[in-house]
Amino acid sequence: MVCWYSLIFLAPADRQAAFGELYRVVKLGGYLVTAFHAGSSQVRRAGRSTNLGVEFDLYWQATEETERSVTDAGFTTVFWGGVPADGPDSAAQGYLLAQKPDADPPR
């Protein structure tokens, strides 16, 4: 499952449910990869530059918070990394690859 900068639109209160749903739909032994703006749960208003009259919020996510959300959902972290911001108007980037175990834990 690829979530490339798509989870940045979710408010922090909605993320755990989203990771739980991702866990549900990824096949056993399958992978989840996500990219995000790395930061401290900052929120930025976006969309103004498109002149379409549509604005939306973007949420920066702390790498540790994202990894915790993924593991709390049941995934195992395979790799995480990032790239620092390259200027005052850019954000640091985070990347995370996680795997769903070959068998679901007993309930």
Contacts in CASP RR format, 6 or more apart in sequence:
PFRMAT RR
TARGET T0000
AUTHOR 0000-0000-0000
METHOD contacts of the structure
MODEL  1
MVCWYSLIFLAPADRQAAFGELYRVVKLGGYLVTAFHAGSSQVRRAGRST
NLGVEFDLYWQATEETERSVTDAGFTTVFWGGVPADGPDSAAQGYLLAQK
PDADPPR
1 22 0 8 1.000
1 25 0 8 1.000
1 26 0 8 1.000
1 30 0 8 1.000
1 31 0 8 1.000
1 32 0 8 1.000
1 33 0 8 1.000
2 33 0 8 1.000
2 34 0 8 1.000
3 22 0 8 1.000
3 32 0 8 1.000
3 33 0 8 1.000
3 34 0 8 1.000
3 35 0 8 1.000
4 33 0 8 1.000
4 34 0 8 1.000
4 35 0 8 1.000
5 35 0 8 1.000
5 36 0 8 1.000
5 37 0 8 1.000
6 34 0 8 1.000
7 15 0 8 1.000
7 18 0 8 1.000
7 34 0 8 1.000
7 36 0 8 1.000
7 61 0 8 1.000
8 36 0 8 1.000
8 37 0 8 1.000
8 58 0 8 1.000
8 59 0 8 1.000
8 60 0 8 1.000
8 61 0 8 1.000
9 56 0 8 1.000
9 57 0 8 1.000
9 58 0 8 1.000
9 59 0 8 1.000
10 18 0 8 1.000
10 59 0 8 1.000
11 57 0 8 1.000
11 59 0 8 1.000
12 41 0 8 1.000
12 59 0 8 1.000
12 65 0 8 1.000
15 61 0 8 1.000
15 69 0 8 1.000
16 69 0 8 1.000
16 72 0 8 1.000
16 73 0 8 1.000
19 69 0 8 1.000
19 70 0 8 1.000
19 72 0 8 1.000
19 73 0 8 1.000
19 75 0 8 1.000
20 73 0 8 1.000
20 74 0 8 1.000
22 32 0 8 1.000
22 73 0 8 1.000
23 32 0 8 1.000
23 73 0 8 1.000
23 74 0 8 1.000
23 75 0 8 1.000
23 100 0 8 1.000
26 32 0 8 1.000
26 75 0 8 1.000
26 100 0 8 1.000
27 100 0 8 1.000
28 100 0 8 1.000
28 101 0 8 1.000
28 102 0 8 1.000
28 103 0 8 1.000
28 104 0 8 1.000
29 99 0 8 1.000
29 100 0 8 1.000
29 101 0 8 1.000
29 102 0 8 1.000
30 99 0 8 1.000
30 100 0 8 1.000
31 78 0 8 1.000
31 97 0 8 1.000
31 98 0 8 1.000
31 99 0 8 1.000
31 100 0 8 1.000
32 70 0 8 1.000
32 75 0 8 1.000
32 96 0 8 1.000
32 97 0 8 1.000
32 98 0 8 1.000
32 99 0 8 1.000
32 100 0 8 1.000
33 95 0 8 1.000
33 96 0 8 1.000
33 97 0 8 1.000
33 98 0 8 1.000
34 66 0 8 1.000
34 70 0 8 1.000
34 95 0 8 1.000
34 96 0 8 1.000
35 93 0 8 1.000
35 94 0 8 1.000
35 95 0 8 1.000
35 96 0 8 1.000
36 60 0 8 1.000
36 61 0 8 1.000
36 66 0 8 1.000
36 93 0 8 1.000
36 94 0 8 1.000
36 96 0 8 1.000
37 58 0 8 1.000
37 59 0 8 1.000
37 60 0 8 1.000
37 61 0 8 1.000
37 91 0 8 1.000
37 92 0 8 1.000
37 93 0 8 1.000
37 94 0 8 1.000
38 60 0 8 1.000
38 61 0 8 1.000
38 62 0 8 1.000
38 63 0 8 1.000
38 82 0 8 1.000
38 91 0 8 1.000
38 92 0 8 1.000
38 93 0 8 1.000
38 94 0 8 1.000
39 60 0 8 1.000
39 61 0 8 1.000
39 62 0 8 1.000
39 63 0 8 1.000
39 91 0 8 1.000
39 92 0 8 1.000
40 60 0 8 1.000
40 62 0 8 1.000
41 59 0 8 1.000
41 60 0 8 1.000
41 61 0 8 1.000
41 62 0 8 1.000
41 65 0 8 1.000
42 59 0 8 1.000
42 60 0 8 1.000
43 57 0 8 1.000
43 58 0 8 1.000
43 59 0 8 1.000
43 60 0 8 1.000
44 57 0 8 1.000
44 58 0 8 1.000
44 60 0 8 1.000
45 55 0 8 1.000
45 56 0 8 1.000
45 57 0 8 1.000
45 58 0 8 1.000
46 55 0 8 1.000
46 56 0 8 1.000
46 57 0 8 1.000
46 58 0 8 1.000
47 53 0 8 1.000
47 54 0 8 1.000
47 55 0 8 1.000
47 56 0 8 1.000
48 55 0 8 1.000
60 91 0 8 1.000
63 80 0 8 1.000
63 81 0 8 1.000
63 82 0 8 1.000
63 94 0 8 1.000
63 96 0 8 1.000
66 80 0 8 1.000
66 94 0 8 1.000
66 96 0 8 1.000
67 77 0 8 1.000
67 80 0 8 1.000
67 96 0 8 1.000
70 77 0 8 1.000
70 96 0 8 1.000
70 98 0 8 1.000
71 77 0 8 1.000
71 98 0 8 1.000
74 100 0 8 1.000
74 101 0 8 1.000
74 105 0 8 1.000
75 98 0 8 1.000
75 99 0 8 1.000
75 100 0 8 1.000
76 98 0 8 1.000
76 99 0 8 1.000
76 100 0 8 1.000
76 101 0 8 1.000
77 96 0 8 1.000
77 97 0 8 1.000
77 98 0 8 1.000
78 97 0 8 1.000
78 98 0 8 1.000
78 99 0 8 1.000
79 95 0 8 1.000
79 96 0 8 1.000
79 97 0 8 1.000
80 94 0 8 1.000
80 95 0 8 1.000
80 96 0 8 1.000
80 97 0 8 1.000
81 94 0 8 1.000
81 95 0 8 1.000
81 96 0 8 1.000
82 92 0 8 1.000
82 93 0 8 1.000
82 94 0 8 1.000
82 95 0 8 1.000
83 92 0 8 1.000
83 93 0 8 1.000
83 94 0 8 1.000
84 92 0 8 1.000
85 91 0 8 1.000
85 92 0 8 1.000
END
